[in-house]
Amino acid sequence: MKKVLILSLGVILISCEKNSPFDDLVDVYEEALTDTTTTITQNINYKFDMDGRCQQDNNGYYHLPLIEGENQTLHRFGAYTTNTDIYGLPTQVIWLCNAYWEYNGNTVPIVNGTSYADPNVDSVFCMMAPVFEMQNDTITIYGQAWFEEGDVILKDSINIIFK
């Protein structure tokens, strides 16, 4: 009797079909891949122009006065950019600078690494925090804006002299 019960249960379990949660997606993707309709997307002339947001000389160098007696001088710089791409995604900007300072044995970059464009205005901003010991140094800040999930990338840079 035990053998018949185990054999019957085994046949039932083996004959049951288990549905994969991905089975429904296969139908959707097959339809999308065989769709022959034409999708028209808008062509955007993307812009990305960095701005140091402080006094600029005739050579294009920005001049940022550092606050004497303060550990850091906080300054907001940025760029004029297209704020969203054809997918409606906000513009992502990756910032990089060739300057840093040290604190308790740790290297501290003077600019934040990433920011996103304001959805209401064609601009993006980033904070920098140089220390007073950087007075009379010249730094370069690089920006790289990403549009259309990385298919379009624009680059720019600015030079800043700390006064």
DSSP file with accessible surface (Angstrom, degrees, kcal/mol):
  #  RESIDUE AA STRUCTURE BP1 BP2  ACC     N-H-->O    O-->H-N    N-H-->O    O-->H-N    TCO  KAPPA ALPHA  PHI   PSI    X-CA   Y-CA   Z-CA
    1    1 A M     >        0   0  188      0, 0.0     4,-2.2     0, 0.0     5,-0.2   0.000 360.0 360.0 360.0 -42.2    0.0    0.0    0.0
    2    2 A K  H  >  +     0   0  171      1,-0.2     4,-2.6     2,-0.2     5,-0.2   0.901 360.0  51.6 -61.0 -42.4    2.8    2.4    0.9
    3    3 A K  H  > S+     0   0  180      1,-0.2     4,-2.5     2,-0.2    -1,-0.2   0.898 110.0  48.4 -63.1 -41.7    4.5    1.7   -2.5
    4    4 A V  H  > S+     0   0   92      2,-0.2     4,-2.6     1,-0.2    -1,-0.2   0.918 112.6  48.8 -65.5 -41.3    1.3    2.4   -4.4
    5    5 A L  H  X S+     0   0  120     -4,-2.2     4,-2.4     2,-0.2    -2,-0.2   0.934 114.1  45.0 -65.5 -44.3    0.8    5.7   -2.5
    6    6 A I  H  X S+     0   0  121     -4,-2.6     4,-2.5     2,-0.2    -2,-0.2   0.922 114.3  49.5 -66.2 -42.8    4.4    6.9   -3.0
    7    7 A L  H  X S+     0   0  121     -4,-2.5     4,-2.2    -5,-0.2    -2,-0.2   0.928 112.1  48.0 -63.3 -41.8    4.2    5.9   -6.7
    8    8 A S  H  X S+     0   0   60     -4,-2.6     4,-2.1     2,-0.2    -2,-0.2   0.913 112.3  48.6 -64.8 -44.7    0.9    7.7   -7.2
    9    9 A L  H  X S+     0   0   99     -4,-2.4     4,-2.5     1,-0.2     5,-0.2   0.915 110.5  52.0 -63.1 -39.7    2.2   10.8   -5.5
   10   10 A G  H  X S+     0   0   28     -4,-2.5     4,-2.3     1,-0.2     5,-0.2   0.907 109.0  49.6 -63.0 -42.0    5.4   10.7   -7.6
   11   11 A V  H  X S+     0   0   87     -4,-2.2     4,-2.2     2,-0.2    -1,-0.2   0.919 111.4  49.4 -64.9 -40.3    3.4   10.5  -10.8
   12   12 A I  H  X S+     0   0   95     -4,-2.1     4,-1.0     1,-0.2    -2,-0.2   0.942 113.3  45.6 -65.0 -46.1    1.2   13.5   -9.8
   13   13 A L  H  < S+     0   0  115     -4,-2.5     3,-0.3     1,-0.2    -1,-0.2   0.892 114.2  48.1 -66.6 -38.9    4.2   15.6   -8.9
   14   14 A I  H  < S+     0   0  146     -4,-2.3    -1,-0.2     1,-0.2    -2,-0.2   0.901 111.4  50.0 -70.3 -35.1    6.1   14.8  -12.1
   15   15 A S  H  < S+     0   0   90     -4,-2.2    -1,-0.2    -5,-0.2     2,-0.2   0.655  88.6 101.8 -80.6 -11.6    3.1   15.4  -14.3
   16   16 A C     <  -     0   0   82     -4,-1.0     2,-0.6    -3,-0.3    -3,-0.0  -0.509  69.1-137.6 -72.2 138.8    2.5   18.9  -12.7
   17   17 A E        -     0   0  169     -2,-0.2     2,-0.6     2,-0.0    -2,-0.1  -0.853  10.0-149.0-100.7 125.1    3.7   21.7  -14.8
   18   18 A K        -     0   0  198     -2,-0.6     2,-0.4     0, 0.0    -2,-0.0  -0.835  13.4-138.7 -96.2 123.5    5.4   24.5  -12.9
   19   19 A N        -     0   0  121     -2,-0.6    -2,-0.0     2,-0.0     0, 0.0  -0.670  11.3-138.4 -83.4 132.5    4.9   28.0  -14.5
   20   20 A S    >   -     0   0   49     -2,-0.4     3,-1.6     1,-0.1     4,-0.4  -0.667  13.7-130.3 -85.3 141.7    8.0   30.2  -14.6
   21   21 A P  T 3  S+     0   0  107      0, 0.0     4,-0.4     0, 0.0     3,-0.3   0.713 108.5  59.7 -64.9 -14.4    7.4   33.9  -13.7
   22   22 A F  T 3> S+     0   0  136      1,-0.2     4,-1.6     2,-0.1     3,-0.1   0.582  79.8  86.2 -88.8 -10.1    9.3   34.7  -16.9
   23   23 A D  H <> S+     0   0   77     -3,-1.6     4,-1.1     1,-0.2     3,-0.2   0.903  89.3  49.3 -58.5 -41.6    6.9   32.8  -19.2
   24   24 A D  H  > S+     0   0  124     -4,-0.4     4,-1.5    -3,-0.3    -1,-0.2   0.862 107.5  55.6 -66.6 -33.9    4.6   35.8  -19.6
   25   25 A L  H  > S+     0   0   76     -4,-0.4     4,-2.9     1,-0.2     5,-0.3   0.841  97.7  62.7 -68.5 -30.8    7.5   38.1  -20.4
   26   26 A V  H  X S+     0   0   69     -4,-1.6     4,-2.7     1,-0.2     5,-0.2   0.938 103.6  48.6 -59.8 -43.8    8.6   35.9  -23.3
   27   27 A D  H  X S+     0   0  101     -4,-1.1     4,-2.0     1,-0.2    -1,-0.2   0.923 112.2  48.9 -61.6 -42.8    5.2   36.6  -25.0
   28   28 A V  H  X S+     0   0   88     -4,-1.5     4,-2.3     1,-0.2    -2,-0.2   0.942 114.1  44.7 -63.6 -47.2    5.7   40.4  -24.4
   29   29 A Y  H  X S+     0   0  146     -4,-2.9     4,-2.7     2,-0.2     5,-0.2   0.883 109.9  54.8 -67.9 -36.8    9.2   40.5  -25.7
   30   30 A E  H  X S+     0   0  113     -4,-2.7     4,-1.6    -5,-0.3    -1,-0.2   0.929 110.4  47.0 -60.7 -42.0    8.4   38.3  -28.8
   31   31 A E  H  X S+     0   0  146     -4,-2.0     4,-0.7    -5,-0.2    -2,-0.2   0.929 113.0  48.8 -65.2 -42.0    5.7   40.8  -29.7
   32   32 A A  H >< S+     0   0   62     -4,-2.3     3,-0.6     1,-0.2    -2,-0.2   0.895 111.3  49.6 -65.9 -38.1    8.0   43.7  -29.2
   33   33 A L  H 3< S+     0   0  147     -4,-2.7    -1,-0.2     1,-0.2    -2,-0.2   0.789 114.6  43.8 -73.3 -26.5   10.8   42.2  -31.3
   34   34 A T  H 3< S+     0   0  105     -4,-1.6     2,-0.3    -5,-0.2    -1,-0.2   0.451  84.1 118.1 -97.4   1.1    8.4   41.3  -34.2
   35   35 A D    <<  -     0   0   95     -4,-0.7    -3,-0.0    -3,-0.6    -4,-0.0  -0.506  42.1-172.6 -69.2 126.7    6.7   44.7  -34.1
   36   36 A T        +     0   0  133     -2,-0.3    -1,-0.1     2,-0.1     2,-0.1   0.349  42.3 119.2-105.2   5.9    7.3   46.4  -37.4
   37   37 A T        -     0   0   94      1,-0.1     2,-0.5     0, 0.0    -2,-0.0  -0.396  66.1-118.0 -70.5 152.0    5.8   49.8  -36.6
   38   38 A T        -     0   0  129     -2,-0.1     2,-0.5     2,-0.0    -1,-0.1  -0.779  19.8-152.3 -95.8 130.0    8.1   52.8  -36.8
   39   39 A T        -     0   0  116     -2,-0.5     2,-0.6     2,-0.0     0, 0.0  -0.902   7.1-153.4-101.9 127.4    8.8   54.8  -33.7
   40   40 A I        -     0   0  155     -2,-0.5     2,-0.3     0, 0.0    -2,-0.0  -0.877  12.9-170.5-102.3 123.2    9.8   58.4  -34.2
   41   41 A T        -     0   0   94     -2,-0.6     2,-0.1     1,-0.0    45,-0.0  -0.869  26.1-108.4-111.6 150.6   11.9   60.0  -31.5
   42   42 A Q        -     0   0  132     -2,-0.3     2,-0.6    44,-0.1    44,-0.1  -0.428  25.5-128.7 -75.0 149.7   12.8   63.6  -31.2
   43   43 A N        -     0   0  159     -2,-0.1     2,-0.4     2,-0.0    -1,-0.1  -0.896  25.4-161.9-100.7 119.2   16.3   64.8  -32.0
   44   44 A I        -     0   0   39     -2,-0.6     2,-1.3    38,-0.0    42,-0.1  -0.867  18.0-141.9-106.5 133.4   17.7   66.9  -29.1
   45   45 A N        -     0   0  127     -2,-0.4    -2,-0.0     2,-0.0     2,-0.0  -0.753  32.7-148.9 -89.0  89.6   20.7   69.2  -29.5
   46   46 A Y        -     0   0   22     -2,-1.3     2,-0.3    35,-0.0    39,-0.0  -0.309  12.1-160.1 -67.0 146.0   22.2   68.5  -26.1
   47   47 A K        +     0   0  107    107,-0.1    35,-1.7     2,-0.0     2,-0.2  -0.948  18.8 169.3-127.9 145.4   24.2   71.2  -24.3
   48   48 A F  E     +A   81   0A  10     -2,-0.3     2,-0.5    33,-0.2    33,-0.2  -0.746   9.5 161.5-155.9 102.0   26.8   71.1  -21.5
   49   49 A D  E     -A   80   0A  93     31,-2.5    31,-2.7    -2,-0.2   107,-0.1  -0.951  30.2-137.6-128.1 112.7   28.8   74.3  -20.7
   50   50 A M  E     -A   79   0A  13     -2,-0.5     2,-0.4    29,-0.3    29,-0.3  -0.313  15.6-165.4 -72.4 150.9   30.5   74.5  -17.4
   51   51 A D  E     -A   78   0A  31     27,-3.3    27,-2.5     1,-0.1   107,-0.1  -0.988  18.1-155.7-139.9 124.2   30.4   77.7  -15.3
   52   52 A G        -     0   0    0     -2,-0.4     3,-0.1    25,-0.2    -1,-0.1   0.627  30.7-140.1 -74.5 -14.5   32.7   78.5  -12.3
   53   53 A R        +     0   0  100      1,-0.2     2,-0.3    25,-0.1    23,-0.1   0.859  70.0  80.8  56.2  39.8   30.1   80.9  -10.9
   54   54 A C  S    S-     0   0   33     10,-0.0    -1,-0.2     0, 0.0    -2,-0.2  -0.914  95.8 -45.8-154.4 180.0   32.8   83.4   -9.8
   55   55 A Q  E     -D   63   0B 148      8,-0.5     8,-2.8    -2,-0.3     2,-0.4  -0.249  55.0-159.0 -57.1 137.0   34.9   86.2  -11.5
   56   56 A Q  E     -D   62   0B 102      6,-0.2     6,-0.2   104,-0.1     2,-0.1  -0.951   3.8-144.1-121.1 136.8   36.5   85.1  -14.8
   57   57 A D    >   -     0   0   45      4,-2.8     3,-1.7    -2,-0.4     6,-0.0  -0.287  36.8 -91.2 -90.4-179.1   39.5   86.7  -16.4
   58   58 A N  T 3  S+     0   0  173      1,-0.3    -1,-0.1     2,-0.1    -2,-0.0   0.683 124.4  57.9 -66.1 -20.6   40.3   87.3  -20.1
   59   59 A N  T 3  S-     0   0  135      2,-0.1    -1,-0.3     0, 0.0     3,-0.1   0.388 120.0-106.4 -89.6   0.4   42.1   84.0  -20.3
   60   60 A G  S <  S+     0   0   29     -3,-1.7    99,-0.5     1,-0.3     2,-0.3   0.456  75.0 137.3  90.3   1.1   39.0   82.0  -19.1
   61   61 A Y        -     0   0   82     97,-0.1    -4,-2.8    99,-0.1    -1,-0.3  -0.654  47.3-138.1 -82.3 136.7   40.4   81.3  -15.6
   62   62 A Y  E     -De  56 160B  16     97,-2.8    99,-3.2    -2,-0.3     2,-0.5  -0.646  10.4-146.1 -89.6 149.4   38.0   81.7  -12.7
   63   63 A H  E     -De  55 161B  32     -8,-2.8    -8,-0.5    -2,-0.3    99,-0.2  -0.964  14.5-174.4-121.7 116.0   39.2   83.3   -9.5
   64   64 A L  E     - e   0 162B  10     97,-2.6    99,-2.7    -2,-0.5     2,-0.3  -0.935  17.9-141.3-113.6 114.9   37.8   82.1   -6.2
   65   65 A P        -     0   0   90      0, 0.0     2,-0.3     0, 0.0    97,-0.1  -0.591  17.6-141.0 -73.8 130.0   38.8   84.0   -3.1
   66   66 A L        -     0   0   15     97,-3.0     2,-0.7    -2,-0.3    65,-0.1  -0.667  20.4-111.6 -89.1 148.7   39.3   81.6   -0.1
   67   67 A I    >   -     0   0   89     -2,-0.3     3,-1.5     2,-0.0    65,-0.2  -0.715  30.3-134.1 -86.6 113.7   38.2   82.6    3.3
   68   68 A E  T 3  S+     0   0  155     -2,-0.7     3,-0.1     1,-0.2    -1,-0.0  -0.412  88.6  21.5 -67.5 138.7   41.1   83.2    5.6
   69   69 A G  T 3  S+     0   0   75      1,-0.3     2,-0.3    -2,-0.1    -1,-0.2   0.272 101.6 105.4  87.9 -12.9   40.8   81.6    9.0
   70   70 A E    <   -     0   0  113     -3,-1.5    62,-0.5     1,-0.1    -1,-0.3  -0.779  69.4-138.2 -98.6 146.9   38.2   79.1    7.8
   71   71 A N  S    S+     0   0   97     -2,-0.3    61,-0.9     1,-0.2     2,-0.3   0.935  86.8  15.1 -67.5 -45.0   39.1   75.4    7.3
   72   72 A Q  B     -I  131   0C  69     59,-0.2     2,-0.6    60,-0.1    59,-0.2  -0.941  62.5-143.9-130.3 153.1   37.1   75.2    4.0
   73   73 A T        -     0   0    7     57,-2.4     2,-0.4    -2,-0.3    55,-0.0  -0.974  22.9-147.4-112.7 115.6   35.5   77.6    1.6
   74   74 A L        +     0   0  118     -2,-0.6     2,-0.3    55,-0.2    55,-0.2  -0.708  24.2 171.1 -85.1 132.1   32.3   76.3    0.2
   75   75 A H  E     - B   0 128A  28     53,-2.2    53,-2.5    -2,-0.4     2,-0.6  -0.995  25.4-143.0-144.2 136.7   31.5   77.2   -3.4
   76   76 A R  E     + B   0 127A 107     -2,-0.3     2,-0.2    51,-0.2    51,-0.2  -0.878  26.9 166.7-102.4 121.8   28.8   76.1   -5.8
   77   77 A F  E     + B   0 126A   0     49,-2.4    49,-2.6    -2,-0.6     2,-0.3  -0.653   8.3 146.1-117.4 179.7   29.8   75.8   -9.4
   78   78 A G  E     -AB  51 125A   1    -27,-2.5   -27,-3.3    47,-0.3     2,-0.3  -0.902  33.9 -94.8-177.4-151.2   27.9   74.1  -12.2
   79   79 A A  E     -AB  50 124A   4     45,-2.3    45,-2.1   -29,-0.3     2,-0.6  -0.988  23.0-118.3-156.6 150.6   26.9   74.0  -15.9
   80   80 A Y  E     +AB  49 123A 133    -31,-2.7   -31,-2.5    -2,-0.3     2,-0.3  -0.870  55.3 155.1 -89.0 123.4   24.2   75.1  -18.3
   81   81 A T  E     -A   48   0A   3     41,-0.9     2,-0.4    -2,-0.6   -33,-0.2  -0.962  54.9 -89.3-147.7 160.8   22.9   71.8  -19.7
   82   82 A T        -     0   0   23    -35,-1.7    35,-0.1    -2,-0.3     9,-0.1  -0.653  41.2-149.0 -70.4 125.2   19.9   70.2  -21.2
   83   83 A N        +     0   0   22     -2,-0.4     8,-2.0     7,-0.1     2,-0.3   0.748  69.7  22.4 -80.3 -23.5   18.0   69.0  -18.1
   84   84 A T  B     -J   90   0D  48      6,-0.2     2,-0.1    35,-0.0    -1,-0.1  -0.974  69.6-136.0-138.7 158.2   16.3   65.8  -19.5
   85   85 A D    >   -     0   0    7      4,-1.8     3,-2.2    -2,-0.3     6,-0.0  -0.292  47.0 -78.9-100.7-171.5   16.9   63.5  -22.4
   86   86 A I  T 3  S+     0   0   36      1,-0.3   -44,-0.1     2,-0.1    -1,-0.0   0.726 131.1  54.1 -65.3 -18.7   14.5   62.0  -24.9
   87   87 A Y  T 3  S-     0   0  133      2,-0.1    -1,-0.3     3,-0.0     0, 0.0   0.423 118.2-110.7 -91.2  -1.0   13.4   59.4  -22.4
   88   88 A G  S <  S+     0   0   52     -3,-2.2    -2,-0.1     1,-0.3    -5,-0.0   0.585  70.8 144.2  82.0   9.6   12.6   62.1  -19.8
   89   89 A L        -     0   0   65      1,-0.1    -4,-1.8     3,-0.0    -1,-0.3  -0.591  54.8-108.7 -82.8 143.3   15.6   61.0  -17.6
   90   90 A P  B     -J   84   0D  61      0, 0.0     2,-0.3     0, 0.0    -6,-0.2  -0.388  38.0-100.8 -69.9 148.2   17.5   63.8  -15.7
   91   91 A T        -     0   0    1     -8,-2.0    26,-2.6    -9,-0.1     2,-0.4  -0.514  35.1-150.4 -68.4 130.0   20.9   64.6  -17.0
   92   92 A Q  E     -GF 116 146B  53     54,-1.3    54,-2.9    -2,-0.3     2,-0.4  -0.881  10.0-164.7-102.8 133.5   23.6   63.0  -14.8
   93   93 A V  E     -GF 115 145B   0     22,-3.1    22,-2.1    -2,-0.4     2,-0.5  -0.979   7.2-155.9-121.4 131.4   27.0   64.8  -14.5
   94   94 A I  E     -GF 114 144B  62     50,-2.4    50,-1.6    -2,-0.4     2,-0.4  -0.922  15.3-158.2-104.1 127.5   30.1   63.2  -13.2
   95   95 A W  E     + F   0 143B   8     18,-2.7     2,-0.3    -2,-0.5    48,-0.2  -0.849  12.4 178.8-109.5 144.6   32.7   65.6  -11.8
   96   96 A L  E     - F   0 142B 115     46,-2.3    46,-3.6    -2,-0.4     2,-0.3  -0.998   4.2-170.9-144.5 142.4   36.4   65.1  -11.4
   97   97 A C  E     - F   0 141B  22     -2,-0.3    44,-0.2    44,-0.2    14,-0.1  -0.975  27.1-138.7-135.6 149.7   39.1   67.4  -10.0
   98   98 A N  S    S+     0   0   94     42,-1.5     2,-0.3    -2,-0.3    43,-0.1   0.264  82.3  78.0 -89.6  12.8   42.9   67.1  -10.0
   99   99 A A        +     0   0   16     41,-0.2    11,-1.2     2,-0.0     2,-0.3  -0.927  48.2 153.3-125.7 149.4   43.0   68.6   -6.4
  100  100 A Y  E     -K  109   0E 130     -2,-0.3     2,-0.3     9,-0.2     7,-0.1  -0.941  24.9-140.2-156.4 170.4   42.4   67.1   -3.0
  101  101 A W  E     -K  108   0E  36      7,-2.4     7,-3.5    -2,-0.3     2,-0.4  -0.899  20.4-116.4-135.3 168.4   43.4   67.6    0.6
  102  102 A E  E     +K  107   0E 116     -2,-0.3     2,-0.4     5,-0.2     5,-0.2  -0.877  23.9 179.9-113.1 140.3   44.2   65.2    3.5
  103  103 A Y  E >  S-K  106   0E 132      3,-2.5     3,-2.2    -2,-0.4    -2,-0.0  -0.963  75.0 -21.0-139.7 118.3   42.4   64.8    6.8
  104  104 A N  T 3  S-     0   0  131     -2,-0.4     3,-0.1     1,-0.3    -1,-0.1   0.877 128.6 -49.8  50.8  40.8   43.5   62.2    9.4
  105  105 A G  T 3  S+     0   0   64      1,-0.3     2,-0.4     0, 0.0    -1,-0.3   0.503 115.4 117.8  81.0   2.0   45.4   60.3    6.8
  106  106 A N  E <   -K  103   0E 103     -3,-2.2    -3,-2.5     2,-0.0     2,-0.5  -0.839  65.4-125.6-104.0 141.6   42.4   60.2    4.4
  107  107 A T  E     -K  102   0E  87     -2,-0.4    -5,-0.2    -5,-0.2    -7,-0.0  -0.727  26.7-164.9 -84.0 126.9   42.4   61.7    0.9
  108  108 A V  E     -K  101   0E  42     -7,-3.5    -7,-2.4    -2,-0.5     2,-0.1  -0.953  11.9-139.8-117.5 117.4   39.4   64.1    0.5
  109  109 A P  E     -K  100   0E  87      0, 0.0    -9,-0.2     0, 0.0     4,-0.1  -0.438  10.2-138.7 -70.5 150.7   38.4   65.3   -2.9
  110  110 A I  S    S+     0   0    4    -11,-1.2    19,-2.3    -2,-0.1     2,-0.3   0.572  83.0  53.8 -89.5  -7.0   37.4   69.0   -3.1
  111  111 A V  B    S-C  128   0A  11    -12,-0.3    17,-0.2    17,-0.2   -14,-0.1  -0.941  88.1-109.8-123.9 150.2   34.4   68.4   -5.4
  112  112 A N        -     0   0   92     15,-1.7   -17,-0.1    -2,-0.3     3,-0.1  -0.431  28.3-131.2 -68.3 153.9   31.4   66.1   -5.1
  113  113 A G  S    S+     0   0   40      1,-0.2   -18,-2.7   -19,-0.1     2,-0.3   0.814  75.4  15.0 -82.5 -32.6   31.5   63.2   -7.6
  114  114 A T  E     +G   94   0B  69    -20,-0.2     2,-0.3     2,-0.0   -20,-0.2  -0.997  55.1 169.2-146.7 145.9   28.0   63.2   -9.2
  115  115 A S  E     -G   93   0B  20    -22,-2.1   -22,-3.1    -2,-0.3     2,-0.4  -0.971  23.0-131.6-149.7 164.4   25.0   65.4   -9.5
  116  116 A Y  E     -G   92   0B 134     -2,-0.3     9,-0.4   -24,-0.2   -24,-0.2  -0.908  31.0-101.3-119.3 148.4   21.8   65.5  -11.5
  117  117 A A        -     0   0    5    -26,-2.6     7,-0.2    -2,-0.4     5,-0.1  -0.272  40.1-102.0 -66.0 150.1   20.2   68.4  -13.4
  118  118 A D    >   -     0   0   61      5,-2.3     3,-0.6     3,-0.2     5,-0.4  -0.563  26.9-140.0 -68.3 127.6   17.4   70.4  -12.0
  119  119 A P  T 3  S+     0   0   89      0, 0.0    -1,-0.1     0, 0.0   -36,-0.1   0.719  99.1  44.5 -68.0 -15.9   14.2   69.1  -13.7
  120  120 A N  T 3  S+     0   0  143      1,-0.1     2,-0.3     3,-0.1    -2,-0.0   0.602 115.6  41.8-101.5 -15.8   12.8   72.6  -14.0
  121  121 A V  S <  S-     0   0   76     -3,-0.6     2,-2.3     2,-0.2    -3,-0.2  -0.981  82.2-116.6-134.6 145.1   15.8   74.5  -15.2
  122  122 A D  S    S+     0   0   89     -2,-0.3   -41,-0.9    -5,-0.1     2,-0.3  -0.442  83.0  92.1 -80.0  68.8   18.5   73.7  -17.7
  123  123 A S  E     -B   80   0A   9     -2,-2.3    -5,-2.3    -5,-0.4     2,-0.3  -0.990  52.9-159.5-157.2 157.9   21.3   73.7  -15.2
  124  124 A V  E     -B   79   0A   1    -45,-2.1   -45,-2.3    -2,-0.3     2,-0.3  -0.984  14.3-158.6-139.7 146.1   23.2   71.4  -12.9
  125  125 A F  E     -B   78   0A  62     -9,-0.4     2,-0.3    -2,-0.3   -47,-0.3  -0.902   9.4-175.8-130.1 158.4   25.2   72.3   -9.8
  126  126 A C  E     -B   77   0A   6    -49,-2.6   -49,-2.4    -2,-0.3     2,-0.3  -0.981  21.6-125.9-148.1 150.9   28.0   70.8   -7.7
  127  127 A M  E     -B   76   0A  72     -2,-0.3   -15,-1.7   -51,-0.2     2,-0.3  -0.776  18.8-168.5-101.1 145.1   29.8   71.9   -4.4
  128  128 A M  E     -BC  75 111A   2    -53,-2.5   -53,-2.2    -2,-0.3   -17,-0.2  -0.938   6.4-168.7-125.6 154.3   33.5   72.3   -3.9
  129  129 A A        +     0   0   15    -19,-2.3   -55,-0.2    -2,-0.3     2,-0.1  -0.577  11.5 177.6-143.7  74.9   35.3   72.8   -0.6
  130  130 A P        -     0   0    0      0, 0.0   -57,-2.4     0, 0.0     2,-0.2  -0.447  26.6-124.4 -74.4 155.4   39.0   73.8   -1.0
  131  131 A V  B >   -I   72   0C   6    -59,-0.2     3,-2.1    -2,-0.1   -59,-0.2  -0.641  23.0-109.8 -97.1 159.6   41.0   74.5    2.1
  132  132 A F  G >  S+     0   0   40    -61,-0.9     3,-2.1   -62,-0.5   -66,-0.1   0.808 113.0  70.7 -61.6 -27.3   42.9   77.8    2.8
  133  133 A E  G 3  S+     0   0  150      1,-0.3    -1,-0.3   -62,-0.2   -62,-0.0   0.669  86.9  68.6 -64.1 -12.8   46.2   76.1    2.3
  134  134 A M  G X   +     0   0   12     -3,-2.1     3,-2.4     2,-0.1    28,-0.3   0.399  69.8 139.3 -86.5   5.5   45.3   75.8   -1.4
  135  135 A Q  T <  S+     0   0   79     -3,-2.1    28,-0.2     1,-0.3     3,-0.1  -0.219  72.2  15.4 -54.8 134.7   45.6   79.6   -1.8
  136  136 A N  T 3  S+     0   0  113     26,-3.3    -1,-0.3     1,-0.3     2,-0.2   0.436  97.7 129.0  75.4   4.2   47.3   80.5   -5.1
  137  137 A D    <   -     0   0   80     -3,-2.4    25,-2.7    25,-0.1     2,-0.5  -0.579  51.0-143.6 -81.3 151.0   46.8   77.0   -6.5
  138  138 A T  E     - H   0 161B  75     23,-0.2     2,-0.3    -2,-0.2    23,-0.2  -0.976  22.3-176.6-115.1 128.5   45.3   76.5   -9.9
  139  139 A I  E     - H   0 160B   4     21,-2.9    21,-2.3    -2,-0.5     2,-0.4  -0.820  19.0-140.0-121.0 162.1   43.0   73.5  -10.3
  140  140 A T  E     - H   0 159B  22     -2,-0.3   -42,-1.5    19,-0.2     2,-0.5  -0.990  11.4-161.9-121.4 131.3   41.0   72.0  -13.2
  141  141 A I  E     -FH  97 158B   0     17,-2.6    17,-2.1    -2,-0.4     2,-0.4  -0.961   8.7-157.6-112.8 129.5   37.5   70.6  -12.8
  142  142 A Y  E     -FH  96 157B 110    -46,-3.6   -46,-2.3    -2,-0.5     2,-0.4  -0.864   6.0-166.7-106.7 141.0   36.2   68.2  -15.4
  143  143 A G  E     -FH  95 156B   4     13,-2.9    13,-2.0    -2,-0.4     2,-0.4  -0.965   7.2-171.5-127.8 145.0   32.6   67.5  -16.1
  144  144 A Q  E     -FH  94 155B  53    -50,-1.6   -50,-2.4    -2,-0.4     2,-0.4  -0.952  10.4-157.5-137.6 113.7   31.0   64.7  -18.1
  145  145 A A  E     -FH  93 154B   0      9,-2.9     9,-2.0    -2,-0.4     2,-0.5  -0.783   6.4-151.4 -96.3 136.2   27.2   64.9  -18.8
  146  146 A W  E     +FH  92 153B  81    -54,-2.9   -54,-1.3    -2,-0.4     2,-0.3  -0.924  17.3 175.0-111.8 127.0   25.3   61.7  -19.7
  147  147 A F  E >>> + H   0 152B   1      5,-2.9     5,-2.1    -2,-0.5     3,-0.6  -0.906  61.3  19.1-125.1 157.2   22.2   61.7  -21.9
  148  148 A E  G >45S-     0   0   33     -2,-0.3     3,-1.6     1,-0.2    -1,-0.2   0.918 133.2 -55.9  50.3  50.1   20.1   58.9  -23.3
  149  149 A E  G 345S-     0   0  147      1,-0.3    -1,-0.2    -3,-0.2    -2,-0.0   0.840 110.5 -44.6  53.4  37.8   21.4   56.4  -20.7
  150  150 A G  G <45S+     0   0   18     -3,-0.6    -1,-0.3     2,-0.3    -2,-0.2   0.427 112.0 112.1  93.1  -0.9   25.0   57.0  -21.7
  151  151 A D  T <<5S+     0   0  124     -3,-1.6     2,-0.5    -4,-0.5    -3,-0.2   0.790  82.6  41.7 -73.8 -26.2   24.5   56.9  -25.5
  152  152 A V  E   <S+ H   0 147B  41     -5,-2.1    -5,-2.9     2,-0.0     2,-0.4  -0.986  71.9 177.9-122.7 123.3   25.4   60.7  -25.7
  153  153 A I  E     - H   0 146B  68     -2,-0.5     2,-0.4    -7,-0.2    -7,-0.2  -0.992   6.1-171.1-128.7 126.0   28.2   62.0  -23.5
  154  154 A L  E     - H   0 145B  55     -9,-2.0    -9,-2.9    -2,-0.4     2,-0.3  -0.929   8.0-161.5-115.4 144.0   29.4   65.6  -23.5
  155  155 A K  E     + H   0 144B 153     -2,-0.4     2,-0.3   -11,-0.2   -11,-0.2  -0.907  15.9 159.0-126.2 151.7   32.5   66.9  -21.7
  156  156 A D  E     - H   0 143B  55    -13,-2.0   -13,-2.9    -2,-0.3     2,-0.3  -0.949  14.6-159.9-156.7 168.9   33.8   70.2  -20.6
  157  157 A S  E     - H   0 142B  50     -2,-0.3     2,-0.3   -15,-0.2   -15,-0.2  -0.986   1.9-159.0-152.7 158.1   36.3   71.6  -18.0
  158  158 A I  E     - H   0 141B  10    -17,-2.1   -17,-2.6    -2,-0.3     2,-0.4  -0.963  13.3-137.4-135.2 156.5   37.1   74.8  -16.2
  159  159 A N  E     - H   0 140B  46    -99,-0.5   -97,-2.8    -2,-0.3     2,-0.4  -0.946  19.2-169.1-114.9 135.2   40.2   76.2  -14.5
  160  160 A I  E     -eH  62 139B   0    -21,-2.3   -21,-2.9    -2,-0.4     2,-0.5  -0.989  10.5-156.1-128.5 132.2   40.0   77.9  -11.1
  161  161 A I  E     -eH  63 138B  27    -99,-3.2   -97,-2.6    -2,-0.4     2,-0.6  -0.928  18.3-137.8-104.0 126.4   42.7   79.9   -9.3
  162  162 A F  E      e   64   0B   0    -25,-2.7   -26,-3.3    -2,-0.5   -25,-0.1  -0.744 360.0 360.0 -86.7 123.8   42.3   80.1   -5.5
  163  163 A K              0   0  100    -99,-2.7   -97,-3.0    -2,-0.6   -29,-0.1  -0.734 360.0 360.0-102.4 360.0   43.0   83.6   -4.2
